[in-house]
Amino acid sequence: MISIIIWIVLGFLAGLLAKMILPGSDGGGFILTAILGIVGAVVGGFIGNMVGYGPVSSFNNIGNSLPSFIFSVIGAIVILAIYRLATERSLRT
């Protein structure tokens, strides 16, 4: 249960950072940023786990949490970029 809460917090922070790196008007504001960040964190965490960094289960071990957070931010940036591409295309048609 605590792991899920950590991923939500991590995802929200990753979403905020991704939004700072890729600023723009996406609509949805705070809620959309949080959702895209959480999805990105899950994707980034999954990729980080696959390359050997292991899952994040607590913030006690910064050596394990920092790479996972970086992967989460990268995942959130990718998800935000995909979201923007998808909504841009739907607005043009």
C-alpha positions as CSV (number, residue, x, y, z in Angstrom):
1,M,0.0,0.0,0.0
2,I,2.8,2.4,0.9
3,S,4.4,1.7,-2.5
4,I,1.3,2.9,-4.3
5,I,1.3,6.2,-2.3
6,I,5.0,6.7,-3.1
7,W,4.3,6.2,-6.8
8,I,1.5,8.7,-6.7
9,V,3.7,11.3,-5.0
10,L,6.6,10.5,-7.2
11,G,4.4,10.6,-10.3
12,F,2.9,14.0,-9.3
13,L,6.4,15.4,-8.8
14,A,7.6,13.9,-12.1
15,G,4.6,15.4,-13.8
16,L,5.3,18.9,-12.4
17,L,8.9,18.6,-13.5
18,A,7.9,17.4,-17.0
19,K,5.5,20.3,-17.3
20,M,8.3,22.7,-16.4
21,I,10.6,21.1,-19.0
22,L,7.8,21.1,-21.6
23,P,5.7,24.2,-20.8
24,G,2.6,24.8,-22.7
25,S,-1.2,24.9,-22.5
26,D,-2.5,21.4,-22.3
27,G,-5.9,22.0,-20.7
28,G,-6.9,20.0,-17.6
29,G,-4.4,21.9,-15.5
30,F,-3.4,20.4,-12.1
31,I,-5.4,17.2,-12.6
32,L,-4.0,16.4,-16.0
33,T,-0.5,17.1,-14.9
34,A,-0.9,14.7,-12.0
35,I,-2.4,12.0,-14.1
36,L,0.2,12.2,-16.9
37,G,2.9,12.3,-14.3
38,I,1.7,9.2,-12.5
39,V,1.3,7.4,-15.8
40,G,4.8,8.5,-16.8
41,A,6.2,7.5,-13.4
42,V,4.8,4.0,-13.8
43,V,6.2,3.7,-17.3
44,G,9.5,5.2,-16.3
45,G,9.7,3.1,-13.2
46,F,8.9,0.0,-15.2
47,I,11.8,0.8,-17.6
48,G,14.1,1.6,-14.7
49,N,13.2,-1.7,-13.2
50,M,13.9,-3.5,-16.5
51,V,17.4,-2.0,-16.7
52,G,18.2,-3.0,-13.2
53,Y,17.5,-0.1,-10.8
54,G,14.8,-2.0,-9.0
55,P,11.4,-0.7,-7.9
56,V,10.9,2.2,-5.5
57,S,9.4,1.1,-2.2
58,S,10.6,3.9,0.0
59,F,12.4,7.2,0.0
60,N,14.9,6.0,2.6
61,N,17.4,4.7,0.1
62,I,18.3,7.8,-2.0
63,G,20.6,5.7,-4.1
64,N,17.7,3.6,-5.3
65,S,15.1,6.4,-5.4
66,L,17.1,9.0,-7.4
67,P,17.5,6.9,-10.6
68,S,13.9,5.8,-10.3
69,F,12.8,9.5,-10.0
70,I,14.9,10.3,-13.1
71,F,13.3,7.5,-15.0
72,S,9.9,8.7,-13.8
73,V,10.5,12.3,-15.1
74,I,11.7,10.9,-18.4
75,G,8.6,8.7,-18.6
76,A,6.4,11.7,-17.7
77,I,8.0,13.8,-20.5
78,V,7.4,11.1,-23.0
79,I,3.8,10.6,-21.9
80,L,3.2,14.4,-22.0
81,A,4.7,14.6,-25.5
82,I,2.6,11.7,-26.7
83,Y,-0.5,13.4,-25.2
84,R,0.3,16.7,-27.0
85,L,0.7,14.9,-30.3
86,A,-2.5,13.0,-29.9
87,T,-4.6,16.1,-28.9
88,E,-3.0,18.3,-31.6
89,R,-4.0,15.8,-34.3
90,S,-7.5,15.5,-33.0
91,L,-7.9,19.3,-32.9
92,R,-6.8,19.6,-36.5
93,T,-9.3,17.1,-37.9
